[in-house]
Amino acid sequence: MSNQDYNKMGTKKFLLQEKDIPMAWYNIAAEMKNKPLPMLNPATKKPIKEEDLYPIFAKALAHQELNQTDTWIEIPEEVRDLYKVWRPTPLVRAFGLEKALDTPAHIYFKNESVSPLGSHKLNSALAQAYYCKKEGITNITTETGAGQWGAALSYAAKTFGLELAVYMVKVSYHQKPYRRSIMQTFGAQVIASPSMSTKAGRKILTDHPTYQGSLGTAISEAVELALSTPNCRYTLGSVLNHVALHQTVIGLEAEKQMEMAGEYPDVLIACFGGGSNFSGLCFPFIRHKISGEHNLRVVAAEPASCPKLTRGEFQYDYGDEAGLTPMIPMFTLGHSFEPAHIHAGGLRYHGAGSIVSQLRKDGLMDAVDIPQLESFGAATLFAQTEGIIPAPESAHAIAAAIREAKQAKEEGRSRVILFNLSGHGLIDMTAYEQYLAGDLSNYNLSDAELKKNLDELEQII
Amino acid sequence: MSNQDYNKMGTKKFLLQEKDIPMAWYNIAAEMKNKPLPMLNPATKKPIKEEDLYPIFAKALAHQELNQTDTWIEIPEEVRDLYKVWRPTPLVRAFGLEKALDTPAHIYFKNESVSPLGSHKLNSALAQAYYCKKEGITNITTETGAGQWGAALSYAAKTFGLELAVYMVKVSYHQKPYRRSIMQTFGAQVIASPSMSTKAGRKILTDHPTYQGSLGTAISEAVELALSTPNCRYTLGSVLNHVALHQTVIGLEAEKQMEMAGEYPDVLIACFGGGSNFSGLCFPFIRHKISGEHNLRVVAAEPASCPKLTRGEFQYDYGDEAGLTPMIPMFTLGHSFEPAHIHAGGLRYHGAGSIVSQLRKDGLMDAVDIPQLESFGAATLFAQTEGIIPAPESAHAIAAAIREAKQAKEEGRSRVILFNLSGHGLIDMTAYEQYLAGDLSNYNLSDAELKKNLDELEQII
């Protein structure tokens, strides 16, 4: 079906009704032929048991984390009701972008930016807050990079009456004051990380007084606070299996919407930080690859400054900087890797989760790395043609989609591209201002820096 | 139908499909028994003719401005196609807010904040840019207060390939740098007003070097630039009849959605600056009042610092500070009124449009004025219960809705309230930060200041 046919149909958005919000999350671990390697207890180096996770996570979430048997996990009614605040989200045919690229490709995006908090993060925030509340937990902690996760969790915590402390990566705390204020408007306590409020923070500040923080460090602080506070648990916005699980509502909706559009994607693209929006869009489609029903290409778009999937090593590594978390089998740049201060704060993370890492090993997905300037060029073109200013993170997916669309043009044949617009960038305008003024750099990771980090990593494990 | 029934139905949002986007705008002027008084040519003091407006506006818009005969005006296909970027917008039952207020009232809001530019302004921006393009105009100018209109028009101008210059009220230019960057991302030129680029701006800067600007001044500058630039026209985001006309898609959609909800509003509420979102939601419902079909109450919520409808006088006055526009029959505080620097920049305007002013005179609508602190208290409660951080402008409508809901509780009987959420406040977080820190004031207009302004007004006319 050509562009013109679509225009005649007058359809741009493919919209579902509230009743179409999925009833269950999709647990890809249950269907993977090669299961991900187990996480290891950092003390014993033995595989983690569910009970090992109880001090850190709500029990239900610990159970979901290790569940490799149930393919479908029912979404609690309370969570599904709250999804109705903004879900289902639209699937959009990007006619404007296609026209600007003069490409035969059909470009679709799943628009998760319509969440009132501006990103996909609410899908898991509401679920995690719900299970904590249900188990009588009163306080939760978390970390946030760009602030998308922290903003979402702040609303979720308020909704379920939980007290929340957020460690926000220091560079973002200053770069993105609006997101900090959003969290505070929802009643959360926000602390710039590294901070003096934890041992992990104090150690880093002593060793590196000017350190501007990383997700790894903020996780260390949040975990430490959770372990040392009564009736408190830690929550995480990415990387872990249960977070990926909650995000699968994205792909499950998109699957139905591509059916409405009468097409099936040849290429699926999502930006990649810890993997939450990527897993959310892609796992339900990779299921068709596992079953042999479809053979689409699945592409993670990561920043060239933090390229764990394209250039990292598959290793057991810690999820945080201080080594407080279980050891995770992951493609990693090393847990002490200090990512450059790119504006896509949500992509500044050293490793990929265990499921994604296994899928990558098994050739079920690809990855590309995108320089910062290319991402903002793509973001600006997208804004001008589709009207939505994308989050700097999502801009990486757009850049990868544009590469695909250009290639389709060169080859002179169509292809169906679906990417995830994980969030909008209305609170990241400082980044756009700097881009328009020519003040941004790429910060691509050099070979020397990469080698240094990987050498250190091998010494650790 | 009780709350509980709705919860059982599991419906929170009432969603339309793209095919339900209205085919025509509703022109209330054609159905008003008492027509609004004519606008006057400032030179001749005679009623404005359509041709008098051609140097300022596109001809089609000038025609719409004075059209008092056609009740329905067809929406051009190109505009309707672009409405599909985000329309239809949801109608939402605010269960969370109802619960927090423990009120028997049913509270609904029309969620115009889902526009990618964050407000209802795009409804008219796309229409105005379309007509300008169609008539071969290459350059357009405008003013913007908080930046919502400027942001919307920047995207619209880019979409239709028009060059755009925006005069942004100086206080907002500095308070809201993100909105400035949004306009620049879409390729618009943004100038802080008052500026040295126009006679009107230079005069004000000479007389009041520290003046922080107002919508009235910015309009003077934008009109002057349009009149002195070849193939250029001025566009306006509010006040005028053709802007109100384009915004009626809001109320026309809401009408269908209230039918889906099985209720009819007892009270309709929208915040009021120049009248664009108010007219958009309310005119299609006032039509039921004019026809005698329904007897709902219609309430404009204006800031207590700029209360033209509650405390202003009905007079002929200029739309701008320098007196370049036609003279409009309006409830006004005087075109040289300097509104306090409240954060609801979009409500800092001295007058109401001619249709709204006539409706007010005829008792077809009411108005209330809301102090700034009450508006932010209401906004914070709304955010915490509904997940959406509202624009400071929209917060005035929320505050008025909360007053109604509390009154319903006192009286112990239900009432159906519908308000317009004209935009989100994600780019206004500085205001929330100051509110949370206790740094905001009310700036209610004093009787003495009001009298001074109205006395000056009577000398002018």
Chai-1 contact restraints between the chains, C-beta under 6 A:
chainA,res_idxA,chainB,res_idxB,connection_type,confidence,min_distance_angstrom,max_distance_angstrom,comment,restraint_id
A,K12,B,K84,contact,1.0,0.0,6.0,A-B,restraint_1
A,K84,B,K12,contact,1.0,0.0,6.0,A-B,restraint_2
A,V85,B,G387,contact,1.0,0.0,6.0,A-B,restraint_3
A,V114,B,V114,contact,1.0,0.0,6.0,A-B,restraint_4
A,P116,B,G387,contact,1.0,0.0,6.0,A-B,restraint_5
A,P116,B,I388,contact,1.0,0.0,6.0,A-B,restraint_6
A,Y155,B,G387,contact,1.0,0.0,6.0,A-B,restraint_7
A,K158,B,Q384,contact,1.0,0.0,6.0,A-B,restraint_8
A,Y178,B,M429,contact,1.0,0.0,6.0,A-B,restraint_9
A,S181,B,M429,contact,1.0,0.0,6.0,A-B,restraint_10
A,S181,B,Y432,contact,1.0,0.0,6.0,A-B,restraint_11
A,S181,B,E433,contact,1.0,0.0,6.0,A-B,restraint_12
A,Q184,B,L436,contact,1.0,0.0,6.0,A-B,restraint_13
A,T185,B,A383,contact,1.0,0.0,6.0,A-B,restraint_14
A,T185,B,Y432,contact,1.0,0.0,6.0,A-B,restraint_15
A,A383,B,T185,contact,1.0,0.0,6.0,A-B,restraint_16
A,Q384,B,K158,contact,1.0,0.0,6.0,A-B,restraint_17
A,G387,B,V85,contact,1.0,0.0,6.0,A-B,restraint_18
A,G387,B,P116,contact,1.0,0.0,6.0,A-B,restraint_19
A,G387,B,Y155,contact,1.0,0.0,6.0,A-B,restraint_20
A,I388,B,P116,contact,1.0,0.0,6.0,A-B,restraint_21
A,L426,B,L426,contact,1.0,0.0,6.0,A-B,restraint_22
A,L426,B,I427,contact,1.0,0.0,6.0,A-B,restraint_23
A,I427,B,L426,contact,1.0,0.0,6.0,A-B,restraint_24
A,M429,B,Y178,contact,1.0,0.0,6.0,A-B,restraint_25
A,M429,B,S181,contact,1.0,0.0,6.0,A-B,restraint_26
A,Y432,B,S181,contact,1.0,0.0,6.0,A-B,restraint_27
A,Y432,B,T185,contact,1.0,0.0,6.0,A-B,restraint_28
A,E433,B,S181,contact,1.0,0.0,6.0,A-B,restraint_29
A,L436,B,Q184,contact,1.0,0.0,6.0,A-B,restraint_30
